[in-house]
Amino acid sequence: MLVWQNLDEQLQMVRVDGDGRVIHDEVLAVETSKPRDPQLEVGADGRLHLLWREGEPPDAALYYALLSEDGVPLIPPRAISETSIEEYPRLVAGADGRYHAVWADGRGIQWATLSEDGALLSGPTLAVAGAGIPAVQVDEQGNLHLAWRQALRIRAWEIKYAVLNPVDGSVRGLVEVKQLIQRPGQGLDDPIIGLDGEKVYVLWTTYDFKYGGSWSEYAVFPLDAPEQVALEALNLRAGANPMDVYAVSNAGGPLRLAMSRSVPDVEIAGVSRSQVAVLDVGSGYAEEIVTASLSASLLPVLALDEAGQHHLAWLETAEFGRYQVVYASTAPDVVKHYNAWTLADIVDTVFSYLFKASTLIIALVAALLVWAVVPLLVLVLYHVFTSEETLYSWRSYVALFVVLALEVLLTFAAPPRLIVEASSPLVRWGTPAAGALAAALATWRWMKDRERPHLFGVYFLFTGVSSILQVLIYFLM
């Protein structure tokens, strides 16, 4: 199930089957005006528990609706908060079949409990006074683990953590995870929280708007000893700037994160691309890039099913005023269905290769202009002054050697710009060397069977073999 707010200020729901096919797509028949931040939980009986923020702060309120499996409202939407709530309310399923709504308003973190039939059992209750927007995860015992940021003074924050017992409403284990002092031009995301069965992770992201970058840090500590805080930096590939980080708890394995990461575009200087990536915290492995689109990929949401398969959804920009909701999964049936070849895939592949071939021709022409024009002019001048057209004297051999050496030097000195920026040193220096060696062997083999070969014929053979081979290597890399 996927639910989001569409551009017509309505709640849109899509249902995907086990093969990844969309089998249900509709605007929910729920009366709303400006729905924001929808949260969806699927009950054991298949009914849908939907929570959303109606309106914008400071005049926003929290609403709840119980829907059938097909998205039909079973009870009218009801407000479960006063106005003035903050952004990003949370809805989580408890261990006892109940559902917990957690949000922030001007007084702190509020909490309410709903039954599986949609009845409001308790709340709203002020759980933590003075706290900011909470992140929440539920452990195996049904306790709610909360993390939030709290202002100390201007540009000074503290990240805090506590555990809410939903049985008696008590809050315990309140600890200060980290104090942050920021300079002008920096911003801080609200923290996220995740559990892996034994440890708690609290992660936050700092943005540097002045210099254009971001980085994430996290605190980790045992479930039963929150005071034993260890601080770590989230290690990503060089040049990656994280944002929109989302955590999914995994009692049987490491904490997995989904994020949108901004990286420099290797083709356009000064431009960044936003990609979706997933990462296991503390695994020692780099993040895995999920998207291959040139469009910006933003706001990923990740879920694990009972079989441990991952289900990932995110937004991709299309054009002004438009976007796409994208879904991916590691489930075998989804992978099989999505990887199956269709007529559209075949046509797309054919045109892709045609485009690459045209790019190869353009690259070859550009390479010849850079590498061959000056040596060719030198050879033409030699011919004008000596009238020699064939290789028969030591002077003509020396002239040919000088011209070919000049061309080889140019291939080393002036490779395509993208290769210099994106390739490894092996490709950068090995490609012109391989081209020169292959061209020399082909030219020698051709000259060996001919008496007094034509001077320009030898030159064009060497140039053609060297240039075509180098451009092919660059193209394949």
Protein Blocks (a to p, Z undefined) as FASTA:
>chain_A
ZZdddfkopacdddddfkopafbdcddfbdcfbdghiacdddfkopacddddedjdfkbc
cddddddfkopafbdcddfbdehiaehiaddddfkopacdddddfkbccdddddfkopaf
bdcddfbghiacddddddfkopacddddddfbghiacdddddddfknopaehiacfbdcd
ddehiacdddddddehjaccdddddddfknopaddddddddfklmklccdddddddehia
cehiacdddfkbccddddddddddfkbghiacdddddddehklpacddfbfcfbdcehia
ddddfkopacddddddfbehiacdddddfbfklmmmmmpccfklmmmmmmmmmmmmmmmm
mmmmmmmmmmmmmmmmmmmmmmmmnopabdfbfklmmmmmmmmmmmmmmmmmmgcfklmm
mmcfklmmmmmmmmmmmmmmmmmmmmmmpghiafklmmmmmmmmmmmmmmmmmmmZZ
